[in-house]
Amino acid sequence: MNPIRHSWDFSPTEAVALQRQLREEIRLTPFEGPIRHIGGADLSYNKGSDEFYAGIVVLDYEAMKVVAHSTVIRRSPFPYIPGLLSFREIPSLMEAWERLPFQPDIITFDGHGIAHPRRMGIASHFGLLADIPTIGCAKKRLTGKYDEPTLRRGSYSSILDGEETLGFALCVKDGVKPVFVSPGHRVGLTQSREIMLHCARGYKIPEPTRQAHLLVNRLRRGEVDPGVWTTRPGR
C-alpha cells in the first residue's frame, strides 16, 4: 500500500468528511516482522499559541533506550477541535518524521488510533500518510465504553462501541489508572496492547511517548535546539 497524500487546507467540516473517507483505508493486520526499533511522537506548545514544538524519538525495542530523535518548531493555523487533533498536529510531526536519521518499525502517539468517533485518531491518520505501523496510547478515553480494570500491571478491559472492540484500557503500573491503547494502522488489536505493555517501564506512560514528551518540553524551554540526533555511527 502506498502512502496517502492530501493537503492540509481544510475547514473543520471538510476535515470530518476526510476522516470518514480515510477510515476505509485503515488496515489492522498484525505486524509480522521483528520489532527492532519503536518510535514515540509528541508535541508541546504554550497555551494560546499556534507554535508547536514537535518531536519523534526512536528507541531500541528491547532496551527501551533512545537511539535517535528529530525535533522541529512549526506553526499550525488549524484550531483545537476535539476529534480533529491530527489536522492540528500531524504537519509538524510529519516534518520531524521525514528528518529522522532512520525510521522505526512502529511508532506510537500520545493520542488515539481507531478508538475515535470516526475511527481516525492521530495514530491512524499518521499511519496512512507515512504507511507505517502505528499505535495510539492516550491518557483519556475519547469514545466507547469500558469497565475499569484492576490496578495491577497487565490488567485490561476492552473499549467497546456496541459489539465492536476499539482498543483497551490497560494498566501499565500497579496502583495507577489505565492508559487507552488502540491500533492505528498495520498493527493488530491485541498486538497493540502487548507492545504497549512491553514498553511500560515503571511509569504510567510507556517509554516511547514518555521520552517524546520529555524531549518536546525540553525543546519548548530552549534546553535543546531543533534538529536530529542519533547514537548510531555513520548516520
N, C-alpha and C positions, 0 to 999 in steps of 0.2 A: 504494500500500500504506500503510495506517495504522500508526502506531507500536504496538508490542505493550506491554501493561501487565501487571504482576504485582506481588505483594507481595514483601518480602524476608525473610519469616518462614519459613525453610526449614531443615530438618535437612540434613546433608550427603547423605544418601541421597535425599531429596526433590530436592535441587539437581541431582544427577546425572540423575534422571528428567526434570527440567525441561529440562536441556540436550539430552537425546535428543529431547524433543518439539519444542523450538525449532529444532533444526538443519534441520528440514524447511522452515522459513520463509526460510532464507538464500537470497539471490539474488546470483549472481556475474556480473551483467550489467555491461558496461563503462559507466563514467561518460562521458556524451556531451557535456556542456557544457564550456565553457572553465573552467579552474581559476583563479580569481582569488585565493582565499584558502585556505590549508590550516591545519588545527589540529593541535596536539600535546597529549597528555594524559599526566600522570604524578602519582604520589603519593610522599610521603616520610613516614617515621614513625620514632620511636625504638624500638629493639629491645625487645620485650616489652610495648609499649604498643598500645592499640586506638584511639589518637587519630591521625587521618590529616590530613596537610597536602596538600590536593588542588589541582591547578591545571590550567587549559587555556589555552594560548597560541594566538593567531591570527597567522599570518604572511602577508605578501604573497608570492604563489607565485613570482613571477619574481625579486624582490629578496631573498627569504628574510629579511626584516626583520620583527620583531614589531610588530604594529599594535594589538593588544588582548590583554588577559588577564583571567582570572577566577580567584580563589582562595577556598577555604573551609577551615575547620578543623572536622572532624566525627568522631565516634566510630563505630566499626563493631564489633558484637559477633561477627560471623562469624569463625570461626577460620581460620588459614592452613592450607590444604589444597591441595597441588599439583593443578592441573586445575580448581580451583574459585575461581580468583583473582577472577573477575568478581563473585561474590557478596560478596566482602570489599571490593572497591574501587569498583564502579560507583555505589553510592548516593552516595558523596562526589563522584565525578566528574560524576554527573548534576546534582547541585546546582550545581556550578561551571558546567556547560553551560547550565543554564537561566538563569543570571545573566549570561552573556556579553552585551556590548552589541550584538553582531551575530555571526552564526554563519558558520563557514567552509563551503566547498563540500564538503570532505573532511576527516576527522580521523584522525590516526594515534595508535597506542598503543604503549607500551613493554610489549608482550605479543604474543599470537598472535591470528590470525584463525581460519581453518579448519585451520591446522597444529596441531591439538589432537586428543587421542584421540577426542573425541566431536564434532569439527568445530565447537566452540563456545567459542573463546577469547574473551578480553575484548573484542577488536575486533568480533567477530561479534555478541556479546551486546549490546554498546552500540549497534551499528548497527541492530539490530532495535528496541531500545527508543526510540531517537531518530529512527529512519527516516532515517538519514544514511549516505552512503558512508563506509566505514571501512577502514583497513589496519592490520595488526599488523606491528610491526618489533621483534623481540626479540633479546636478546643471546645467548640459549641456545636450543638445539633442545628441543622438548617431545616430539615424536613423529616417526615417519618416519625414513627413511634418506636419506643424500646422500653424494656424493663431494666432497671438499674442492676448491673452485675455486682456480685460481691466484690469488695475492695481488696482483692488478692491478685497479685501479678498473674496474668494469663487468663483471668476470668473475663467473660464477654457475653453480650447478648446481641441479638440481631436487630438492626434498624429496619423496620417494615413499613411499607406503604401498601396497605391491604395484604395481599399474599406475596408481594414482591419484596425480596431482600435487597436492600440498597447498600448495606455495609454492616459495621459492628461498633457498638460501644465497648471499648477494650480497656481494661485496667492494666497499665504497664508498670505500676508500682504499688506495693502494699499500702493500703490506707489512703490512697489518693483517688479522686474521682476520675472516670474514664476519659479517654480521647475518642474521637469519632472517625473511624477509618473506613474508607471506601475506595474501590478501584477506580482509576481514571480511564486508562486505555491500555490495551495489550497486557493486562495483568488479570489473573483470576481473582474471584471474590474471596475465597478462603486464603489464597496465597497472599493477598494484600494484608490480611490480618497477621499471618505468620511472619511476614517480612517486617512489619512494624514492631512486633513483639521482639524479634531478634535485635532490632535497632535500639531498643529501650535499655539504657544503661544506668539505672538508678535515679532518673528524673521523670517527671510527668510527661515531658515532651521527648519523643525519640530523637536520637542524636542528629540525624541529617537536618531536620528543621530546627532543632535547638541550636546547632552550630551556625546555621544560616542566620538565625535570629540574633545571635551574639555578634556575628560579623557585620550585619547591616546597621546595628545600633552603634558599633564602633565607627563605621563609615559616617553615619549621621553626626556623630560627635567630633569628627575630624581626626580620629585616632589612627585611621588608615586612609591611604589615598585610593581613589578608584583605579582599577586595573586588574591584572591577572597575577597569579602566584601559583607555583607548584613545587613539590619536593622531588618530582621525577626529573632526572637529568636528561638533557637534550630536548627539553620541551620549552 
